[in-house]
Amino acid sequence: MEPFLSRTYDLAVVGAGILGLGHALAAARRRLRVVVVERDAQANGASVRNFGFVTVTGQERGTTWRRALRTRDVWAEVAGPAGIAVEQRGLRVVVRRPEALAVLEAYAASEMGESCRLLNAAEAAEGLAGLPAAQLAGGLASPHELRVESRSAVPRLAAWLAEAWGVDFLQPALVRAVAPPRLETTAGPLEAGAVVVCPGDEFLSLYPERIAGYGLSRCLLQMLRLRPREAGFRLPCPVMSDLGLVRYAGYTALPEAAALRARLEREQPRHLAEGVHLIAVAGADGTLVAGDSHRYAATPAPFASAEVEALILDELQRATGLAEPEVLERWTGTYAWAPDRAALIDRPEAAVRLVVVTGGTGASTGFALGEEVVAELFDGAASAEASSPEPAE
Ligand SMILES: Cc1cc2nc3c(=O)[nH]c(=O)nc-3n(C[C@H](O)[C@H](O)[C@H](O)COP(=O)(O)OP(=O)(O)OC[C@H]3O[C@@H](n4cnc5c(N)ncnc54)[C@H](O)[C@@H]3O)c2cc1C
């Protein structure tokens, strides 16, 4: 067999997070020779710390929403062959305020709400932990979503790319420099005709000056794994609540969101100040992953706050009826963040793309981005609506 580092690849991917794996998958499906280089022994960033919630409903209208639909389809295609369990499907938004219901009604009437269904209070409360329907205004059921357990799904996807598609993985190895056809890594040089850099929120190791031009920052989120006290209870589907309707761009762009925000500012100011909203998802063992919160800084303090945890648990109880669950795990995670874009595809050289998801939606959009960027590199196809302004000088 050829020695690993002397092989020549069609594509080298920097980063084995979900975005890097999405590009590797898109290229492998075209029968290209692919190597993925990852500085850690296994992916350890946002991609394994998230909810594994592939979210369509609520994503920003247009490109992001379409990328989410496509990414959801790819997850559905690869999950079985890769041995990844789809833990849950769909989404239920459970709301307590008439202003929130008005947002859901407007959403359902838009083209994005076409397959979604408005719920009355009794339907919204169904299967939740004894939540009285009288406390609810109603809800929305979306069929689009699916949920995987990222901490096992991401390594499984990588293993499947290696086993079934012949993708090589070089890790742990930091890529120090990219100049196709050559890459310099801490494990030695590599040769590849094209390179995609998916560094997540590592802004300094490659193309730091280009990344700086986009004014990226980081967002830190707090997460919990919980065991419900109610024996045998399993959350019937992923749940979101009123607070999510003032966070997700697909809802916030609706005029109806303004009245909801005004009311939440009066009634839940600490939740808003900490960027707390609710996503609650369940695994086959009945444990829940619940979060999250949002703190923005160049280097956010990594310490999980007890107050933020209490705010998340408070919203969980209000939206699902689950009281005082056992906390099994606590963790924080960060992702790259920009105020004005959901993703960037930068073109530092003809055969190099730098791809960063900047809106916290990488599990929901990464496969579609991978397909677009690989098509652009290998077919010369202009990436649909993917062009980004050059970074400011
Ligand atoms: C707590 C939390 C919850 C979230 N929930 C969701 C969710 O439910 N749904 C959703 O769609 N999105 C969610 N997100 C966002 C999503 O996780 C991210 O958008 C996505 O994981 C980004 O993927 P990535 O591959 O770009 O980054 P990462 O996962 O950070 O991977 C980047 C990789 O690149 C490697 N790397 C960087 N530089 C180099 C180099 N020079 N050489 C070698 N390797 C390098 C790093 O080691 C890292 O492994 C969440 C994020 C967080 C933090």
Ligand as a Chemical Component Dictionary entry (heavy atoms), coordinates in Angstrom:
data_LIG
# 
_chem_comp.id                   LIG 
_chem_comp.type                 NON-POLYMER 
_chem_comp.pdbx_formal_charge   0 
_chem_comp.three_letter_code    LIG 
# 
loop_
_chem_comp_atom.comp_id 
_chem_comp_atom.atom_id 
_chem_comp_atom.alt_atom_id 
_chem_comp_atom.type_symbol 
_chem_comp_atom.charge 
_chem_comp_atom.model_Cartn_x 
_chem_comp_atom.model_Cartn_y 
_chem_comp_atom.model_Cartn_z 
_chem_comp_atom.pdbx_ordinal 
LIG C1  C1  C 0 -23.806 23.959 22.571 1  
LIG C2  C2  C 0 -24.120 24.039 21.109 2  
LIG C3  C3  C 0 -25.358 23.613 20.622 3  
LIG C4  C4  C 0 -25.632 23.670 19.261 4  
LIG N1  N1  N 0 -26.780 23.125 18.788 5  
LIG C5  C5  C 0 -26.970 22.999 17.449 6  
LIG C6  C6  C 0 -28.042 22.246 16.932 7  
LIG O1  O1  O 0 -28.787 21.619 17.669 8  
LIG N2  N2  N 0 -28.245 22.253 15.574 9  
LIG C7  C7  C 0 -27.370 22.878 14.737 10 
LIG O2  O2  O 0 -27.588 22.849 13.532 11 
LIG N3  N3  N 0 -26.287 23.512 15.197 12 
LIG C8  C8  C 0 -26.055 23.585 16.529 13 
LIG N4  N4  N 0 -24.955 24.216 17.005 14 
LIG C9  C9  C 0 -23.993 24.776 16.046 15 
LIG C10 C10 C 0 -23.144 23.680 15.414 16 
LIG O3  O3  O 0 -22.728 22.759 16.404 17 
LIG C11 C11 C 0 -21.942 24.307 14.714 18 
LIG O4  O4  O 0 -22.410 25.269 13.755 19 
LIG C12 C12 C 0 -21.110 23.254 13.971 20 
LIG O5  O5  O 0 -20.789 22.196 14.840 21 
LIG C13 C13 C 0 -19.856 23.846 13.393 22 
LIG O6  O6  O 0 -19.162 22.785 12.782 23 
LIG P1  P1  P 0 -17.667 22.969 12.314 24 
LIG O7  O7  O 0 -17.238 21.682 11.743 25 
LIG O8  O8  O 0 -17.568 24.201 11.483 26 
LIG O9  O9  O 0 -16.867 23.331 13.665 27 
LIG P2  P2  P 0 -16.209 22.426 14.800 28 
LIG O10 O10 O 0 -17.110 21.372 15.273 29 
LIG O11 O11 O 0 -15.687 23.398 15.805 30 
LIG O12 O12 O 0 -15.006 21.708 14.070 31 
LIG C14 C14 C 0 -13.879 22.417 13.583 32 
LIG C15 C15 C 0 -12.698 21.468 13.657 33 
LIG O13 O13 O 0 -11.590 22.029 12.981 34 
LIG C16 C16 C 0 -10.414 21.659 13.669 35 
LIG N5  N5  N 0 -9.365  22.589 13.263 36 
LIG C17 C17 C 0 -9.380  23.945 13.310 37 
LIG N6  N6  N 0 -8.247  24.442 12.786 38 
LIG C18 C18 C 0 -7.483  23.393 12.399 39 
LIG C19 C19 C 0 -6.203  23.264 11.782 40 
LIG N7  N7  N 0 -5.483  24.335 11.428 41 
LIG N8  N8  N 0 -5.711  22.010 11.530 42 
LIG C20 C20 C 0 -6.453  20.906 11.864 43 
LIG N9  N9  N 0 -7.669  20.973 12.443 44 
LIG C21 C21 C 0 -8.181  22.205 12.700 45 
LIG C22 C22 C 0 -10.819 21.744 15.123 46 
LIG O14 O14 O 0 -9.975  20.971 15.963 47 
LIG C23 C23 C 0 -12.253 21.219 15.095 48 
LIG O15 O15 O 0 -12.350 19.835 15.368 49 
LIG C24 C24 C 0 -24.670 24.199 18.378 50 
LIG C25 C25 C 0 -23.439 24.649 18.860 51 
LIG C26 C26 C 0 -23.156 24.551 20.207 52 
LIG C27 C27 C 0 -21.811 25.004 20.705 53 
# 
loop_
_chem_comp_bond.comp_id 
_chem_comp_bond.atom_id_1 
_chem_comp_bond.atom_id_2 
_chem_comp_bond.value_order 
_chem_comp_bond.pdbx_ordinal 
LIG C1  C2  SING 1  
LIG C2  C3  SING 2  
LIG C2  C26 DOUB 3  
LIG C3  C4  DOUB 4  
LIG C4  N1  SING 5  
LIG C4  C24 SING 6  
LIG N1  C5  DOUB 7  
LIG C5  C6  SING 8  
LIG C5  C8  SING 9  
LIG C6  O1  DOUB 10 
LIG C6  N2  SING 11 
LIG N2  C7  SING 12 
LIG C7  O2  DOUB 13 
LIG C7  N3  SING 14 
LIG N3  C8  DOUB 15 
LIG C8  N4  SING 16 
LIG N4  C9  SING 17 
LIG N4  C24 SING 18 
LIG C9  C10 SING 19 
LIG C10 O3  SING 20 
LIG C10 C11 SING 21 
LIG C11 O4  SING 22 
LIG C11 C12 SING 23 
LIG C12 O5  SING 24 
LIG C12 C13 SING 25 
LIG C13 O6  SING 26 
LIG O6  P1  SING 27 
LIG P1  O7  DOUB 28 
LIG P1  O8  SING 29 
LIG P1  O9  SING 30 
LIG O9  P2  SING 31 
LIG P2  O10 DOUB 32 
LIG P2  O11 SING 33 
LIG P2  O12 SING 34 
LIG O12 C14 SING 35 
LIG C14 C15 SING 36 
LIG C15 O13 SING 37 
LIG C15 C23 SING 38 
LIG O13 C16 SING 39 
LIG C16 N5  SING 40 
LIG C16 C22 SING 41 
LIG N5  C17 SING 42 
LIG N5  C21 SING 43 
LIG C17 N6  DOUB 44 
LIG N6  C18 SING 45 
LIG C18 C19 SING 46 
LIG C18 C21 DOUB 47 
LIG C19 N7  SING 48 
LIG C19 N8  DOUB 49 
LIG N8  C20 SING 50 
LIG C20 N9  DOUB 51 
LIG N9  C21 SING 52 
LIG C22 O14 SING 53 
LIG C22 C23 SING 54 
LIG C23 O15 SING 55 
LIG C24 C25 DOUB 56 
LIG C25 C26 SING 57 
LIG C26 C27 SING 58 
# 
